[in-house]
Amino acid sequence: MCGSGGGQTRELREVYHFISAQQRYLNQEPRHTNTSSLTSTSQKLPGVWISSSAGRLGNQLGMYASLLSLARLNGRQAYLCPSSAKYLEPLFNLSLPRLPEKENVNLTEYWLDDWMEEKYKSISLMRVHLTGHGFSWTFFDRYRDDIKREFTFLPIIRETTDTFLRSVAAKIHSQFSGANITFVGMHVRRGDYVRIVPNYRRGVIADAGYLAKAMERMRGRYPDSVFIVASDDVTWCRHNINVSRGDVYFVADGIPQASSGQDIAVLAACNHTIMTIGTFGFWCAYLAGGDVIYLSNNFLPNSPFLRIFRYKAAYLPNWEGIPADLSSLTKKKT
């Protein structure tokens, strides 16, 4: 009986240490509203700069981070516009002040390509509405620590994340007493991309073969890998990801009807990441840190999408790409 109790105590201690480590990461420094090295309330900067995106959460995160970075580089005052606030404020304690209604006039739209350029460091306009594709890490990675502090999840989001990961850890320890755990977040983007990418961008999205290769690479590096899967098509994932080894868990099973923000929070709390494509998966990986594997070279060389998309601007240099299988596109062509 004493041995059994000691084992349970050890397992609970391991879970506690894991959760504590994640919370230390998520709370690297105390944050208070309207304070950050990117923004300052002690001295209001000139100008009115905002950003917006027609996209969903991943795009909103990218444009917000780029706004913070470019406003700082240009010495301008950034504000949070209502269209972005509805996505971000339910998740994060953001530092930017809300855009006053009276200031939402006479703003000049300024288009951003999806990579940083020198001209963006010297924008002379005082009243700017940033639009376009400013999602690339090349805009904001110079302020990585500030961006990660900015995207610190609210306590209720973190509590749900911790509860879920704690439950997974308990299940693993019930099967393998004393086992170590390395959480690998997996985001599988499908949804409208199933139609858009092959038909309009001459590309492919991740298939079962890519996911299997990525998982084997992670297992090779971290034999104690446990995969945490989130997707906009969980049914497809259940049919195409091998779960027979008992090391795959779906966020949807532990957090029914989880929001997209909760999905990012869970994957960001993991040690490493397997992503497919898209800005949502990017932010899961960027916030998590650790090793990242992504689907690379997934567009044909003559894809029109490559006019506005650059692989080097989409994925960090130290991330590892696995080339996509383009045979489904080349077969159609022949």
C-alpha positions in Angstrom: 0.0 0.0 0.0 2.8 2.4 0.9 4.5 1.7 -2.5 1.3 2.3 -4.4 0.7 5.6 -2.5 4.3 6.6 -3.2 3.9 5.9 -6.9 0.7 8.0 -7.0 2.5 10.8 -5.2 5.4 10.7 -7.6 3.1 10.8 -10.6 1.1 13.7 -9.2 4.4 15.5 -8.5 5.5 15.0 -12.1 2.2 16.4 -13.4 2.5 19.3 -11.0 6.0 20.1 -12.2 4.9 20.0 -15.8 2.0 22.3 -15.2 4.1 24.7 -13.2 6.7 24.8 -16.0 4.0 25.7 -18.5 2.6 28.4 -16.2 6.1 29.9 -15.7 6.4 30.1 -19.5 3.0 31.7 -19.8 3.7 34.1 -17.0 7.3 35.0 -17.8 6.8 38.5 -16.4 3.9 40.1 -14.6 1.7 42.0 -17.1 -0.7 44.8 -16.5 -3.1 46.5 -18.9 -1.4 49.1 -21.2 2.2 48.3 -20.1 4.8 46.7 -22.3 8.2 47.5 -23.8 6.3 47.7 -27.1 3.8 50.3 -25.8 4.0 52.9 -23.1 1.4 54.9 -21.3 4.0 57.2 -19.6 4.4 59.1 -22.9 1.8 59.0 -25.6 3.3 58.6 -29.0 2.2 60.7 -32.0 -0.2 59.4 -34.6 -3.0 56.8 -34.8 -2.1 53.4 -36.2 -4.5 50.4 -36.4 -4.6 47.1 -38.3 -7.3 44.8 -39.4 -7.6 41.5 -41.4 -10.5 39.8 -43.1 -9.2 36.5 -41.8 -9.9 34.6 -38.6 -7.9 34.1 -35.4 -4.5 33.2 -36.9 -4.6 36.2 -39.3 -5.7 38.5 -36.5 -2.8 37.5 -34.3 -0.4 38.1 -37.2 -1.7 41.6 -38.0 -1.8 42.6 -34.3 1.8 41.5 -33.8 2.9 43.3 -37.0 1.1 46.4 -35.9 2.9 46.4 -32.5 6.3 46.0 -34.3 5.8 48.5 -37.1 4.3 51.1 -34.8 7.3 50.8 -32.5 9.8 51.0 -35.4 8.1 54.1 -36.7 7.5 55.8 -33.3 3.7 55.8 -33.7 0.8 55.2 -31.3 -1.0 51.9 -32.0 -4.6 51.2 -31.1 -6.8 48.1 -31.1 -9.6 48.4 -33.5 -13.1 46.8 -32.8 -12.9 44.1 -35.5 -9.7 42.7 -34.0 -10.8 43.2 -30.4 -13.7 40.7 -30.9 -11.2 37.9 -31.7 -8.4 38.8 -29.3 -9.8 40.3 -26.1 -11.7 37.1 -25.1 -8.3 35.4 -25.0 -5.6 37.8 -23.9 -5.0 40.8 -21.6 -3.8 43.0 -24.4 -1.7 46.2 -23.8 -3.0 48.3 -26.7 -5.8 50.8 -25.9 -9.0 50.6 -27.8 -9.3 52.9 -30.7 -11.5 55.9 -29.6 -14.5 56.2 -31.9 -13.7 59.8 -32.7 -10.2 58.7 -34.1 -11.7 56.2 -36.5 -11.6 58.8 -39.3 -9.2 60.0 -41.9 -7.0 56.9 -41.7 -4.9 56.0 -44.8 -4.9 52.4 -45.8 -1.4 51.0 -46.1 -1.0 47.6 -47.7 1.5 45.1 -46.3 3.0 42.3 -48.4 3.5 39.0 -46.5 7.2 39.7 -45.7 9.1 42.6 -44.1 10.7 45.2 -46.3 13.0 48.2 -45.4 10.3 50.7 -46.5 8.1 49.6 -43.7 10.6 51.0 -41.2 10.1 54.5 -42.4 6.4 55.1 -43.0 5.9 58.9 -42.8 2.1 58.7 -42.4 0.6 59.6 -39.0 -2.8 58.1 -39.4 -2.6 54.6 -40.8 -4.8 51.6 -41.2 -2.5 48.6 -41.9 -4.1 46.0 -44.2 -3.0 43.2 -46.5 -0.9 40.2 -45.6 1.2 41.3 -42.7 1.3 37.8 -41.1 5.0 36.9 -41.5 7.4 36.4 -38.5 9.8 38.8 -40.4 7.7 41.7 -39.2 7.7 41.0 -35.5 10.2 38.3 -34.5 12.7 41.0 -33.4 10.3 41.6 -30.5 9.6 37.9 -29.8 9.6 38.2 -26.0 7.2 41.1 -26.1 4.9 39.4 -28.5 4.7 36.3 -26.3 4.0 38.4 -23.3 1.3 40.2 -25.2 -0.3 36.8 -26.1 -0.5 35.5 -22.6 -3.8 33.7 -22.2 -6.4 34.8 -19.7 -6.6 32.7 -16.4 -9.8 30.9 -17.4 -8.2 29.8 -20.7 -5.0 28.6 -18.9 -7.0 26.8 -16.3 -8.9 24.8 -18.9 -5.6 24.0 -20.7 -4.0 22.9 -17.5 -6.9 20.7 -16.5 -6.9 19.0 -19.9 -3.1 18.3 -20.0 -3.2 17.2 -16.4 -5.9 14.6 -17.3 -3.8 13.4 -20.3 -0.7 13.0 -18.1 -2.7 11.1 -15.5 -4.0 8.6 -18.2 -0.4 8.1 -19.5 0.9 7.5 -16.0 -1.9 5.0 -15.3 -0.7 3.0 -18.3 3.0 3.5 -17.9 4.0 4.2 -14.3 6.7 6.8 -13.9 6.8 7.6 -17.6 8.1 10.9 -18.7 6.0 13.0 -21.1 7.0 15.3 -23.9 3.8 16.9 -25.3 3.8 17.5 -29.0 1.0 19.7 -30.3 -0.5 18.8 -33.7 -2.6 21.2 -35.7 -4.2 19.8 -38.8 -5.7 22.6 -41.1 -8.3 21.4 -43.5 -11.7 23.0 -43.8 -12.0 25.3 -46.8 -8.4 24.6 -47.7 -9.5 21.2 -49.0 -11.1 23.0 -51.9 -9.1 26.3 -52.1 -5.5 25.0 -52.1 -5.7 22.4 -54.9 -8.2 24.3 -57.1 -7.0 27.9 -56.8 -3.5 27.8 -55.5 -2.1 24.7 -57.3 -1.0 23.2 -54.0 -1.8 20.4 -51.5 -2.6 20.3 -47.8 -1.2 17.7 -45.4 -2.1 14.1 -46.0 -1.9 11.0 -43.7 1.6 10.3 -45.0 3.0 13.6 -44.0 1.5 13.4 -40.5 3.0 9.9 -40.1 6.4 11.0 -41.1 6.3 14.0 -38.8 5.2 11.9 -35.8 8.0 9.4 -36.4 10.6 12.1 -36.5 9.3 13.5 -33.2 9.3 10.0 -31.7 12.8 9.5 -32.9 14.0 12.6 -31.0 11.6 12.3 -28.0 10.7 8.6 -27.3 8.2 9.8 -24.7 6.2 11.9 -27.1 2.5 12.3 -26.5 0.6 13.9 -29.4 -2.2 16.4 -28.7 -4.3 16.9 -31.8 -6.5 19.9 -32.7 -8.1 20.4 -36.1 -11.1 21.9 -37.9 -11.8 18.4 -39.2 -11.4 16.0 -36.2 -13.3 13.3 -38.1 -10.7 13.2 -40.8 -8.0 13.1 -38.2 -9.5 10.1 -36.4 -9.5 8.2 -39.6 -6.0 9.2 -40.8 -3.9 9.4 -37.7 -2.7 6.1 -36.2 -3.8 6.0 -32.5 -2.9 2.3 -31.9 0.1 3.2 -29.8 -1.9 5.0 -27.2 0.1 8.2 -27.5 -2.5 10.3 -29.4 -5.1 12.5 -27.7 -7.6 14.8 -29.2 -8.4 18.2 -27.7 -12.0 17.7 -28.8 -12.4 14.6 -26.5 -11.2 16.5 -23.4 -12.7 19.9 -24.1 -15.9 19.3 -26.0 -16.8 22.3 -28.3 -13.5 24.0 -27.6 -13.1 27.4 -29.2 -10.4 28.0 -31.7 -8.7 30.2 -29.0 -8.8 27.3 -26.6 -7.2 25.0 -29.2 -4.3 27.4 -29.6 -3.9 27.7 -25.9 -3.6 23.9 -25.5 -1.2 23.5 -28.4 0.9 26.5 -27.3 1.3 24.8 -23.9 3.0 21.8 -25.5 6.8 21.3 -25.7 7.0 20.9 -29.5 4.8 21.3 -32.5 3.7 19.5 -35.7 1.8 21.9 -37.9 0.5 21.6 -41.5 -0.1 25.0 -43.1 -1.8 28.3 -42.3 -1.4 31.1 -39.8 -3.4 29.3 -37.0 -0.8 26.5 -37.0 2.0 29.0 -37.1 0.8 30.7 -33.9 0.5 27.4 -32.1 4.1 26.6 -33.0 5.4 30.2 -32.4 3.9 30.5 -28.9 4.9 26.9 -27.9 8.6 27.3 -28.9 10.6 24.0 -29.1 11.0 22.0 -32.2 8.6 22.6 -35.1 7.9 20.5 -38.1 5.8 21.9 -41.0 4.6 20.9 -44.5 7.0 22.5 -47.0 7.1 22.9 -50.8 3.4 22.2 -51.0 2.7 24.4 -54.1 3.7 23.7 -57.7 6.5 26.0 -59.0 3.9 27.8 -61.2 1.4 28.3 -58.5 -0.1 31.9 -58.6 0.0 31.9 -54.8 3.8 32.1 -54.8 3.5 35.7 -56.1 2.3 36.7 -52.6 3.7 33.9 -50.5 7.3 33.0 -49.6 8.2 29.9 -47.7 11.2 31.7 -46.0 8.9 34.4 -44.7 6.2 32.0 -43.5 8.4 29.6 -41.4 11.3 30.4 -39.1 14.8 29.3 -40.3 15.2 26.8 -37.5 11.9 25.0 -38.2 12.0 21.8 -40.1 10.0 21.3 -43.3 9.0 18.0 -44.8 8.3 18.3 -48.5 4.8 17.7 -49.6 3.8 14.9 -52.0 2.6 16.8 -55.1 1.9 13.7 -57.2 -1.9 14.3 -57.0 -1.4 17.6 -58.8 1.0 16.3 -61.4 -1.2 13.3 -62.2 -4.1 15.6 -62.8 -1.9 17.7 -65.1 -0.9 14.7 -67.2 
